[in-house]
Amino acid sequence: MIDLRSDTVTKPTPAMRRAMSEAEVGDDVYGEDPTVNRLQDRAAEVFAKEAAIFVPTGSMGNQIAVKLHTRPGMEVVIEERGHIYNYEMAAMSAISGTLARPVKSADGSGILQWEEIEAALHTSDAAYYVAPTGLIALENSHNLAGGTLLTRERTGEICDRAHELKIPVHLDGARIFNAAAALSETVAALAAPCDSVMFCLSKGLGAPVGSMLVGGRDFIDEARRWRKLLGGGMRQAGVIAAAGLVALEESPALLTEDHANARRLAEGIAEIQGVKIDPERVVTNIVIFDIGGTGHAADDICARLQHTHNVLASGFGPSIRMVTHYDVSTADIDKAVKALREVLHKG
Ligand SMILES: Cc1ncc(COP(=O)(O)O)c(C=O)c1O
């Protein structure tokens, strides 16, 4: 099976499995798991922030951040395809009592200009009967927009202007290591101006479970209370944190290979008649292409890819998404392109 549905499908490496079996553990609700503590310290160090907390999922990390930055009745400004808005179960309203204010990026890249954000803000000058903006939520790389990138400069500009207006900025950096690799930046530089950052160990970095929320010490102390409230207080979590530590140290260097594979996939797909994709826009590990011009439905094609060629992909409306990761080789990419061509034009 060539599984291109997501980079969440990666299996732990032998080094991760070894680290898990040998992990020193304790009760993390008492703050006594040495492996979790090491992971948290290391994540804070890598991101050059004061503190970090290990959370079971990226969604929990994002939603704790929304909760801590806002009060009920506030709005969260976010790009309209942002994960926090589209795929986290309306948690920002269920948990935090906030309302998403989605903003479309005019150029379709998913990457907002400050002016687009500014037009959606309700600051202290706004009429008393509109909901104030409590938070701006960014995403780097931007998943649903096709792994597109927020540069250090753009992030800095947005954060500076937001902070002048006393609005905090949270970064959903589920794939920030992909962004850093593609931009030849450090994750610390990309995250520096943001008030908080969530990143996932369980996506391209390959750990089986877990994400980190990173920020100021007081913010993370408060995040620990909310993690417990949400049922995320884990006990001997060092068993999974051990894999996270290996992922954090060893996996970032491998991501450029995933990006090269994604570009190769995009270039192969671009040659298939009726498919719309610009390979130049594939800069990380996510490949999204429109098959509307072939007359087929995406879900149908994904089902046929699976049943006739053992290739897994995800359909979204007229588009198909394929994501590269370390369990997919360059030879697998070539097989996937061939399979897609056959399913679209010979089937
Ligand atoms: C951009 C982005 N943010 C957050 C998440 C949430 O992570 P999790 O599935 O661990 O809750 C995902 C997961 O796919 C994601 O792609």
The ligand as a MOL file (V3000), in Angstrom:
LIG
                    3D

  0  0  0     0  0            999 V3000
M  V30 BEGIN CTAB
M  V30 COUNTS 16 16 0 0 0
M  V30 BEGIN ATOM
M  V30 1 C -2.5720 22.2930 10.1390 0
M  V30 2 C -3.0510 21.3440 11.1930 0
M  V30 3 N -3.2600 21.7970 12.4270 0
M  V30 4 C -3.6810 21.0010 13.4030 0
M  V30 5 C -3.9070 19.6570 13.1870 0
M  V30 6 C -4.4410 18.8210 14.3140 0
M  V30 7 O -3.6280 17.8070 14.7360 0
M  V30 8 P -4.2490 16.5100 15.4460 0
M  V30 9 O -4.7580 15.6280 14.3620 0
M  V30 10 O -3.0750 15.9430 16.1860 0
M  V30 11 O -5.3230 16.9690 16.3620 0
M  V30 12 C -3.7050 19.1360 11.9090 0
M  V30 13 C -3.9550 17.7080 11.6300 0
M  V30 14 O -4.0530 17.2550 10.5250 0
M  V30 15 C -3.2630 20.0090 10.8760 0
M  V30 16 O -3.0670 19.5690 9.6220 0
M  V30 END ATOM
M  V30 BEGIN BOND
M  V30 1 1 1 2
M  V30 2 1 2 3
M  V30 3 2 2 15
M  V30 4 2 3 4
M  V30 5 1 4 5
M  V30 6 1 5 6
M  V30 7 2 5 12
M  V30 8 1 6 7
M  V30 9 1 7 8
M  V30 10 2 8 9
M  V30 11 1 8 10
M  V30 12 1 8 11
M  V30 13 1 12 13
M  V30 14 1 12 15
M  V30 15 2 13 14
M  V30 16 1 15 16
M  V30 END BOND
M  V30 END CTAB
M  END
